[in-house]
Amino acid sequence: MMMPSTIRARITAESYYLGFIPGLLSTVAGTMLAGIGIYRRQTSQLFKELET
């Protein structure tokens, strides 16, 4: 099978939306879940976890 030696990617506006928006949303959602998990813990438990 003959294939060209150079392969070029076609970057369109849709590819930016399909890559950027889900990546941004997943980062924000992960940060929110981690923040909620830390916020619900008691301060004494957080300090105990930091010591070990």
HELIX and SHEET records of a PDB file:
HELIX    1   1 ALA A   13  ARG A   40  1                                  28    
HELIX    2   2 THR A   43  GLU A   51  1                                   9    
END                                                                             
